[in-house]
């Protein structure tokens, strides 16, 4: 005697219904539910931590992805900090003027001169930097500078600051410290 499709469906519902009723009545069900939620949470954190989630986010246009813009209502620096920054800027201007006075005037006017890898405000251009230039960055010594240059040679050029995460010893915190000091290409 063969069962009809409706009888099979009724039998399956009864079977799975009895299993579901036993599970609902089980003392282990709340624990199993919490374990499943914890596992899903760990998977979500692993996905975010791997950087794969960053690839899903839209990218900003432009080579320099510096610190986020601050609003006009942001607190101004204390007057002492402003005065010391102005004094540093003045000292830097005097040093540059002295260096310019001793330099050859014809060399300064040379239009074919290579672009400097460090901007006047101290930012390093990653795709032009030498090992010495990279060592000016916070937390970058000779070993990391060589690793950055090796990665640049492998990639051809850096396309975004996050490419530095492929260098051993540079993580998200290090990148956050480096980001304000970096440019990908000259402005």
C-alpha positions as CSV (number, residue, x, y, z in Angstrom):
1,X,0.0,0.0,0.0
2,X,1.5,3.2,-1.1
3,X,0.8,6.5,0.7
4,X,-0.6,9.5,-1.2
5,X,1.3,12.8,-1.3
6,X,-1.1,14.4,1.3
7,X,-0.6,11.5,3.7
8,X,3.2,11.8,3.3
9,X,3.0,15.5,4.0
10,X,0.8,15.0,7.1
11,X,3.2,12.3,8.3
12,X,6.3,14.5,7.8
13,X,4.5,17.4,9.6
14,X,3.7,15.2,12.5
15,X,7.2,13.8,12.7
16,X,8.9,17.3,12.6
17,X,6.3,18.7,14.9
18,X,7.0,16.2,17.6
19,X,10.8,16.9,17.3
20,X,10.2,20.6,17.5
21,X,7.9,20.1,20.6
22,X,10.6,18.1,22.3
23,X,13.3,20.7,21.5
24,X,11.1,23.5,22.8
25,X,10.6,21.7,26.0
26,X,14.3,20.9,26.4
27,X,16.4,22.7,29.1
28,X,19.3,22.9,26.6
29,X,17.3,25.0,24.0
30,X,18.1,28.5,25.6
31,X,21.8,27.6,25.8
32,X,21.8,26.3,22.2
33,X,20.2,29.5,21.0
34,X,22.7,31.7,22.8
35,X,25.6,29.6,21.4
36,X,24.2,30.0,17.9
37,X,23.9,33.8,18.4
38,X,27.5,34.0,19.8
39,X,28.8,32.0,16.8
40,X,27.0,34.4,14.4
41,X,28.5,37.3,16.2
42,X,32.0,35.9,16.0
43,X,31.5,35.3,12.3
44,X,30.4,38.9,11.8
45,X,33.4,40.2,13.7
46,X,35.8,38.0,11.7
47,X,34.3,39.3,8.5
48,X,34.7,42.9,9.6
49,X,38.2,42.3,11.0
50,X,39.4,40.6,7.8
51,X,38.9,43.8,5.9
52,X,36.5,42.2,3.5
53,X,33.7,44.5,4.8
54,X,35.8,47.6,3.9
55,X,35.8,46.4,0.2
56,X,32.0,46.6,0.2
57,X,32.0,50.2,1.4
58,X,32.1,52.9,-1.3
59,X,35.4,54.6,-1.7
60,X,36.0,58.3,-1.6
61,X,37.4,59.8,-4.8
62,X,40.9,61.2,-4.7
63,X,44.4,60.0,-3.8
64,X,44.6,61.4,-0.3
65,X,42.2,59.9,2.2
66,X,43.3,62.0,5.2
67,X,41.6,62.5,8.6
68,X,37.9,63.3,8.5
69,X,36.9,66.9,8.1
70,X,36.1,68.7,11.3
71,X,33.1,70.9,11.8
72,X,33.4,74.7,12.4
73,X,32.1,74.0,15.9
74,X,35.1,71.9,16.8
75,X,37.2,73.2,19.7
76,X,40.0,75.4,18.7
77,X,43.5,74.5,19.9
78,X,44.7,76.3,23.1
79,X,46.5,79.6,22.5
80,X,49.8,78.1,23.7
81,X,49.7,75.4,21.1
82,X,48.8,77.9,18.4
83,X,51.7,80.1,19.4
84,X,54.2,77.2,19.4
85,X,52.9,76.1,16.0
86,X,53.4,79.6,14.6
87,X,56.9,79.8,16.0
88,X,57.7,76.4,14.5
89,X,56.3,77.6,11.1
90,X,58.4,80.8,11.3
91,X,61.5,78.9,12.2
92,X,60.9,76.5,9.3
93,X,60.4,79.5,6.9
94,X,63.7,81.0,8.0
95,X,65.5,77.7,7.5
96,X,64.1,77.3,4.0
97,X,65.0,80.9,3.2
98,X,68.6,80.3,4.4
99,X,68.8,77.1,2.3
100,X,67.4,78.9,-0.7
101,X,70.0,81.7,-0.4
102,X,72.9,79.2,-0.5
103,X,71.4,77.0,-3.3
104,X,72.2,77.5,-7.0
105,X,69.6,79.8,-8.5
106,X,69.7,77.8,-11.8
107,X,68.9,74.5,-10.1
108,X,65.8,76.0,-8.5
109,X,64.4,77.1,-11.9
110,X,64.9,73.7,-13.5
111,X,61.5,72.6,-14.7
112,X,62.7,69.0,-15.2
113,X,63.6,68.5,-11.5
114,X,62.1,65.4,-9.9
115,X,59.2,65.9,-7.6
116,X,60.1,65.7,-3.9
117,X,58.7,62.7,-2.1
118,X,58.0,64.8,1.0
119,X,55.7,67.8,0.8
120,X,56.5,71.1,2.5
121,X,54.0,70.3,5.2
122,X,55.8,67.0,6.0
123,X,53.5,64.5,4.3
124,X,55.2,61.6,2.5
125,X,54.1,60.6,-1.1
126,X,54.1,56.8,-1.0
127,X,54.5,56.2,-4.7
128,X,57.7,58.4,-4.8
129,X,59.2,57.9,-1.4
130,X,62.7,56.4,-0.8
131,X,63.6,54.4,2.3
132,X,64.9,57.6,3.9
133,X,61.6,59.4,3.2
134,X,59.5,56.5,4.6
135,X,61.6,56.5,7.8
136,X,60.3,60.0,8.6
137,X,56.8,58.4,9.2
138,X,55.9,57.6,12.8
139,X,56.7,54.0,13.7
140,X,58.5,53.2,10.5
141,X,62.1,52.1,10.8
142,X,64.5,50.6,8.3
143,X,62.8,47.2,8.2
144,X,59.3,48.5,7.6
145,X,60.5,51.0,5.1
146,X,62.2,48.2,3.1
147,X,59.0,46.1,3.3
148,X,56.9,49.1,2.1
149,X,59.3,49.5,-0.9
150,X,59.1,45.8,-1.6
151,X,55.3,45.9,-1.6
152,X,55.3,48.9,-3.9
153,X,57.6,47.1,-6.3
154,X,55.3,44.1,-6.2
155,X,52.1,46.2,-6.7
156,X,53.6,48.6,-9.2
157,X,52.1,51.5,-7.2
158,X,49.9,52.1,-4.2
159,X,46.3,52.8,-5.0
160,X,45.0,53.5,-1.5
161,X,46.4,53.8,2.0
162,X,44.9,50.5,3.0
163,X,47.4,48.8,0.7
164,X,49.9,49.3,3.6
165,X,48.0,46.8,5.7
166,X,49.7,44.1,3.6
167,X,53.0,45.1,5.2
168,X,53.9,43.0,8.3
169,X,53.8,45.1,11.4
170,X,51.3,47.7,10.0
171,X,47.8,47.2,11.3
172,X,44.7,49.4,11.4
173,X,46.0,51.4,14.4
174,X,49.3,52.0,12.8
175,X,47.5,53.0,9.6
176,X,45.3,55.4,11.5
177,X,48.5,57.1,12.9
178,X,50.1,57.2,9.4
179,X,47.1,58.3,7.4
180,X,47.5,62.1,8.1
181,X,51.1,61.9,7.1
182,X,50.5,60.2,3.8
183,X,49.7,61.0,0.2
184,X,49.4,58.3,-2.5
185,X,50.4,60.5,-5.4
186,X,51.6,64.1,-5.7
187,X,48.8,66.7,-5.5
